[in-house]
């Protein structure tokens, strides 16, 4: 095989590995740990393809014979490697936690989703002060939402907002003011559970939200982002 084809093949294989890592995990073709490991493999292959292509571009005879293929290999390889690199930057930029709530002193409790979490590796019991401190340092903006509406009306608004997020509603109990739902991430199909608590607060209502991943030590900021988006929708 010509050297230029080797470089291009490495970059193309890297792109394929990257593209199937998430959907394969979502379809249960392999464990999510393997899917995440595939991102690393894609990065290594992409960098290898780009490196080979760049070296060959420095050789006049190779450059003249296969400029287009070598440029494609270099660009594709770098582009593929950039995706896992950005993912790792995101991982390192947030605390390694997976349970986020607007009330760290009295987190809303999960009930209805418990049977759905029978295979989950992350427990529903809140981690306590250590987790709360990490959350507050990273996401100080996540606070309860207060509405002027009475609890019954606030509950209806909260439920409507949850449905608008595209979540699967597992339970909605107006009597206790509790809504439970499951959100499935787009690429890897990770399932995170959400519980919303609506309580009376003077003449109005207080809304608290908790979002908990079923697997993974770090949520890469997904739960905080989800709660923030929900509160923005509800309060908007």
C-alpha positions as a LaTeX table, in Angstrom:
\begin{tabular}{lrrr}
\hline
Residue & $x$ (\AA) & $y$ (\AA) & $z$ (\AA) \\
\hline
Unk1 & 0.00 & 0.00 & 0.00 \\
Unk2 & 1.26 & 3.46 & $-0.89$ \\
Unk3 & 2.37 & 5.58 & 2.10 \\
Unk4 & $-0.28$ & 8.21 & 1.35 \\
Unk5 & $-2.99$ & 5.56 & 1.46 \\
Unk6 & $-1.72$ & 4.34 & 4.82 \\
Unk7 & $-2.02$ & 7.87 & 6.24 \\
Unk8 & $-5.50$ & 8.30 & 4.81 \\
Unk9 & $-6.59$ & 4.86 & 6.01 \\
Unk10 & $-5.50$ & 5.68 & 9.57 \\
Unk11 & $-7.47$ & 8.91 & 9.56 \\
Unk12 & $-10.57$ & 7.31 & 8.03 \\
Unk13 & $-10.50$ & 4.45 & 10.54 \\
Unk14 & $-10.14$ & 7.03 & 13.32 \\
Unk15 & $-13.22$ & 8.84 & 12.04 \\
Unk16 & $-15.21$ & 5.60 & 11.91 \\
Unk17 & $-14.21$ & 4.66 & 15.46 \\
Unk18 & $-15.23$ & 8.12 & 16.66 \\
Unk19 & $-18.57$ & 8.03 & 14.87 \\
Unk20 & $-19.62$ & 4.59 & 16.13 \\
Unk21 & $-18.42$ & 4.99 & 19.75 \\
Unk22 & $-21.56$ & 6.77 & 20.91 \\
Unk23 & $-24.27$ & 5.02 & 18.86 \\
Unk24 & $-22.79$ & 1.60 & 19.68 \\
Unk25 & $-22.99$ & 2.41 & 23.37 \\
Unk26 & $-26.54$ & 3.71 & 22.98 \\
Unk27 & $-27.57$ & 0.48 & 21.22 \\
Unk28 & $-25.89$ & $-1.66$ & 23.92 \\
Unk29 & $-23.42$ & $-3.11$ & 21.42 \\
Unk30 & $-20.72$ & $-2.59$ & 24.07 \\
Unk31 & $-20.27$ & $-1.28$ & 27.60 \\
Unk32 & $-20.14$ & 2.49 & 28.01 \\
Unk33 & $-16.58$ & 2.15 & 29.30 \\
Unk34 & $-15.53$ & 0.67 & 25.96 \\
Unk35 & $-17.37$ & 3.46 & 24.15 \\
Unk36 & $-15.42$ & 6.07 & 26.10 \\
Unk37 & $-12.18$ & 4.17 & 25.49 \\
Unk38 & $-12.94$ & 4.24 & 21.78 \\
Unk39 & $-12.71$ & 8.03 & 21.90 \\
Unk40 & $-9.10$ & 7.65 & 23.01 \\
Unk41 & $-8.39$ & 5.12 & 20.28 \\
Unk42 & $-9.89$ & 7.48 & 17.72 \\
Unk43 & $-7.64$ & 10.28 & 18.93 \\
Unk44 & $-4.52$ & 8.12 & 18.71 \\
Unk45 & $-5.39$ & 6.88 & 15.23 \\
Unk46 & $-6.27$ & 10.36 & 14.05 \\
Unk47 & $-3.00$ & 11.78 & 15.33 \\
Unk48 & $-1.09$ & 8.91 & 13.73 \\
Unk49 & $-2.76$ & 9.49 & 10.38 \\
Unk50 & $-2.12$ & 13.24 & 10.55 \\
Unk51 & 1.50 & 12.74 & 11.61 \\
Unk52 & 2.23 & 10.32 & 8.77 \\
Unk53 & 0.57 & 12.66 & 6.29 \\
Unk54 & 2.55 & 15.68 & 7.47 \\
Unk55 & 5.83 & 13.79 & 7.27 \\
Unk56 & 5.03 & 12.63 & 3.74 \\
Unk57 & 4.09 & 16.17 & 2.71 \\
Unk58 & 7.65 & 17.18 & 3.58 \\
Unk59 & 8.99 & 14.67 & 1.05 \\
Unk60 & 8.81 & 16.27 & $-2.43$ \\
Unk61 & 8.21 & 13.02 & $-4.33$ \\
Unk62 & 5.38 & 11.99 & $-2.04$ \\
Unk63 & 3.88 & 15.48 & $-2.02$ \\
Unk64 & 3.80 & 15.63 & $-5.82$ \\
Unk65 & 2.24 & 12.20 & $-6.13$ \\
Unk66 & $-0.46$ & 12.43 & $-3.47$ \\
Unk67 & $-1.00$ & 16.01 & $-2.31$ \\
Unk68 & $-4.78$ & 15.75 & $-2.11$ \\
Unk69 & $-4.85$ & 12.47 & $-0.19$ \\
Unk70 & $-2.17$ & 13.64 & 2.23 \\
Unk71 & $-3.92$ & 16.92 & 2.94 \\
Unk72 & $-7.19$ & 15.09 & 3.50 \\
Unk73 & $-5.50$ & 12.63 & 5.86 \\
Unk74 & $-3.87$ & 15.44 & 7.83 \\
Unk75 & $-7.03$ & 17.54 & 8.17 \\
Unk76 & $-9.29$ & 14.59 & 8.94 \\
Unk77 & $-6.86$ & 13.14 & 11.47 \\
Unk78 & $-6.53$ & 16.41 & 13.35 \\
Unk79 & $-10.29$ & 17.01 & 13.26 \\
Unk80 & $-11.00$ & 13.55 & 14.69 \\
Unk81 & $-8.39$ & 13.92 & 17.43 \\
Unk82 & $-9.80$ & 17.33 & 18.38 \\
Unk83 & $-13.13$ & 15.84 & 19.50 \\
Unk84 & $-11.75$ & 13.63 & 22.32 \\
Unk85 & $-9.31$ & 16.40 & 23.24 \\
Unk86 & $-12.17$ & 18.87 & 23.74 \\
Unk87 & $-14.10$ & 16.23 & 25.67 \\
Unk88 & $-11.17$ & 15.70 & 28.05 \\
Unk89 & $-10.82$ & 19.45 & 28.52 \\
Unk90 & $-14.47$ & 19.57 & 29.54 \\
Unk91 & $-13.98$ & 16.66 & 31.95 \\
Unk92 & $-11.08$ & 18.43 & 33.64 \\
Unk93 & $-12.94$ & 21.74 & 33.85 \\
Unk94 & $-15.72$ & 20.43 & 36.11 \\
Unk95 & $-15.71$ & 18.52 & 39.41 \\
Unk96 & $-15.87$ & 14.69 & 39.20 \\
Unk97 & $-19.43$ & 14.49 & 40.50 \\
Unk98 & $-22.68$ & 13.24 & 39.00 \\
Unk99 & $-25.40$ & 14.36 & 41.44 \\
Unk100 & $-26.51$ & 18.01 & 41.21 \\
Unk101 & $-29.32$ & 19.69 & 43.12 \\
Unk102 & $-30.62$ & 23.16 & 43.89 \\
Unk103 & $-31.00$ & 22.13 & 47.53 \\
Unk104 & $-27.86$ & 20.51 & 48.93 \\
Unk105 & $-29.20$ & 20.57 & 52.50 \\
Unk106 & $-32.45$ & 18.73 & 51.70 \\
Unk107 & $-32.14$ & 17.26 & 48.21 \\
Unk108 & $-35.37$ & 16.15 & 46.54 \\
Unk109 & $-35.74$ & 12.37 & 46.86 \\
Unk110 & $-36.20$ & 9.85 & 44.08 \\
Unk111 & $-39.02$ & 7.32 & 44.45 \\
Unk112 & $-40.70$ & 6.38 & 41.18 \\
Unk113 & $-37.47$ & 5.96 & 39.19 \\
Unk114 & $-35.90$ & 3.55 & 41.68 \\
Unk115 & $-37.01$ & 0.41 & 39.78 \\
Unk116 & $-35.53$ & 1.90 & 36.59 \\
Unk117 & $-32.17$ & 2.31 & 38.32 \\
Unk118 & $-31.76$ & $-1.32$ & 39.37 \\
Unk119 & $-28.67$ & $-1.68$ & 37.14 \\
Unk120 & $-27.30$ & 1.80 & 37.87 \\
Unk121 & $-23.83$ & 2.01 & 39.40 \\
Unk122 & $-24.50$ & 5.36 & 41.06 \\
Unk123 & $-26.62$ & 5.25 & 44.23 \\
Unk124 & $-29.54$ & 7.61 & 44.82 \\
Unk125 & $-28.35$ & 8.50 & 48.33 \\
Unk126 & $-26.92$ & 12.01 & 48.30 \\
Unk127 & $-23.16$ & 12.24 & 48.90 \\
Unk128 & $-23.38$ & 14.90 & 51.60 \\
Unk129 & $-21.19$ & 17.87 & 52.44 \\
Unk130 & $-18.24$ & 16.94 & 50.22 \\
Unk131 & $-20.39$ & 16.75 & 47.09 \\
Unk132 & $-22.26$ & 19.90 & 48.11 \\
Unk133 & $-19.01$ & 21.85 & 48.48 \\
Unk134 & $-17.77$ & 20.75 & 45.06 \\
Unk135 & $-21.08$ & 21.69 & 43.47 \\
Unk136 & $-21.25$ & 25.08 & 45.11 \\
Unk137 & $-17.70$ & 25.90 & 44.01 \\
Unk138 & $-18.36$ & 24.89 & 40.40 \\
Unk139 & $-22.02$ & 25.89 & 39.95 \\
Unk140 & $-22.85$ & 28.67 & 42.43 \\
Unk141 & $-25.68$ & 29.89 & 40.20 \\
Unk142 & $-27.80$ & 26.80 & 40.76 \\
Unk143 & $-30.38$ & 27.92 & 43.29 \\
Unk144 & $-34.07$ & 27.17 & 43.97 \\
Unk145 & $-36.54$ & 29.00 & 41.74 \\
Unk146 & $-39.30$ & 30.97 & 43.38 \\
Unk147 & $-42.57$ & 31.60 & 41.58 \\
Unk148 & $-45.40$ & 33.94 & 42.50 \\
Unk149 & $-47.94$ & 31.26 & 41.62 \\
Unk150 & $-49.50$ & 29.03 & 44.31 \\
Unk151 & $-48.22$ & 25.41 & 44.48 \\
Unk152 & $-50.98$ & 23.90 & 42.33 \\
Unk153 & $-50.40$ & 26.33 & 39.48 \\
Unk154 & $-46.61$ & 26.12 & 39.93 \\
Unk155 & $-46.80$ & 22.33 & 39.71 \\
Unk156 & $-48.67$ & 22.53 & 36.41 \\
Unk157 & $-46.06$ & 24.94 & 35.06 \\
Unk158 & $-43.24$ & 22.72 & 36.31 \\
Unk159 & $-44.73$ & 19.64 & 34.65 \\
Unk160 & $-45.30$ & 21.46 & 31.38 \\
Unk161 & $-41.71$ & 22.71 & 31.42 \\
Unk162 & $-40.41$ & 19.18 & 32.09 \\
Unk163 & $-42.37$ & 17.84 & 29.13 \\
Unk164 & $-41.04$ & 20.62 & 26.92 \\
Unk165 & $-37.50$ & 19.46 & 27.73 \\
Unk166 & $-38.20$ & 16.18 & 25.97 \\
Unk167 & $-37.79$ & 14.13 & 29.14 \\
Unk168 & $-39.65$ & 10.88 & 29.76 \\
Unk169 & $-42.04$ & 11.64 & 32.62 \\
Unk170 & $-41.97$ & 8.75 & 35.08 \\
Unk171 & $-44.26$ & 10.20 & 37.76 \\
Unk172 & $-46.19$ & 13.39 & 38.44 \\
Unk173 & $-47.85$ & 13.64 & 41.85 \\
Unk174 & $-49.62$ & 16.97 & 42.50 \\
Unk175 & $-50.45$ & 15.95 & 46.07 \\
Unk176 & $-46.78$ & 15.78 & 47.07 \\
Unk177 & $-45.53$ & 18.25 & 44.47 \\
Unk178 & $-43.07$ & 15.72 & 43.03 \\
Unk179 & $-42.23$ & 15.14 & 39.38 \\
Unk180 & $-39.78$ & 12.45 & 38.30 \\
Unk181 & $-38.37$ & 12.05 & 34.81 \\
Unk182 & $-35.55$ & 10.50 & 32.80 \\
Unk183 & $-33.43$ & 12.27 & 30.22 \\
Unk184 & $-31.41$ & 10.32 & 27.66 \\
Unk185 & $-28.31$ & 11.97 & 26.24 \\
Unk186 & $-28.13$ & 12.23 & 22.47 \\
Unk187 & $-24.81$ & 10.63 & 21.51 \\
Unk188 & $-24.03$ & 7.92 & 24.07 \\
Unk189 & $-27.57$ & 7.40 & 25.29 \\
Unk190 & $-26.67$ & 7.88 & 28.94 \\
Unk191 & $-29.77$ & 8.00 & 31.15 \\
Unk192 & $-29.92$ & 10.65 & 33.88 \\
Unk193 & $-32.84$ & 10.91 & 36.27 \\
Unk194 & $-34.48$ & 14.14 & 37.38 \\
Unk195 & $-36.72$ & 14.87 & 40.34 \\
Unk196 & $-38.57$ & 18.18 & 40.75 \\
Unk197 & $-40.07$ & 19.31 & 44.04 \\
Unk198 & $-42.75$ & 22.01 & 44.23 \\
Unk199 & $-43.45$ & 23.47 & 47.68 \\
Unk200 & $-45.35$ & 26.39 & 49.13 \\
Unk201 & $-43.17$ & 29.42 & 49.83 \\
Unk202 & $-45.20$ & 32.17 & 51.47 \\
Unk203 & $-47.84$ & 33.25 & 48.99 \\
Unk204 & $-45.89$ & 31.64 & 46.13 \\
Unk205 & $-43.94$ & 28.47 & 45.44 \\
Unk206 & $-40.39$ & 27.17 & 45.58 \\
Unk207 & $-39.08$ & 24.82 & 42.90 \\
Unk208 & $-36.11$ & 22.54 & 43.59 \\
Unk209 & $-34.53$ & 20.24 & 41.03 \\
Unk210 & $-32.09$ & 17.35 & 41.31 \\
Unk211 & $-30.43$ & 15.57 & 38.39 \\
Unk212 & $-28.51$ & 12.31 & 38.93 \\
Unk213 & $-26.58$ & 10.19 & 36.44 \\
Unk214 & $-27.06$ & 6.44 & 36.51 \\
Unk215 & $-23.46$ & 5.64 & 35.56 \\
Unk216 & $-20.10$ & 7.39 & 35.48 \\
Unk217 & $-18.08$ & 9.13 & 38.15 \\
Unk218 & $-18.21$ & 12.48 & 36.35 \\
Unk219 & $-21.18$ & 13.83 & 34.43 \\
Unk220 & $-18.94$ & 16.28 & 32.51 \\
Unk221 & $-21.24$ & 19.08 & 33.65 \\
Unk222 & $-24.34$ & 17.57 & 32.04 \\
Unk223 & $-26.56$ & 17.57 & 35.13 \\
Unk224 & $-25.84$ & 21.19 & 36.00 \\
Unk225 & $-26.47$ & 22.18 & 32.39 \\
Unk226 & $-29.76$ & 20.27 & 32.42 \\
Unk227 & $-31.00$ & 21.90 & 35.62 \\
Unk228 & $-29.97$ & 25.34 & 34.40 \\
Unk229 & $-31.83$ & 24.86 & 31.11 \\
Unk230 & $-34.93$ & 23.61 & 32.92 \\
Unk231 & $-35.03$ & 26.52 & 35.36 \\
Unk232 & $-34.54$ & 28.97 & 32.50 \\
Unk233 & $-37.48$ & 27.37 & 30.70 \\
Unk234 & $-39.67$ & 27.38 & 33.80 \\
Unk235 & $-38.81$ & 30.90 & 34.86 \\
Unk236 & $-38.94$ & 32.37 & 31.37 \\
\hline
\end{tabular}
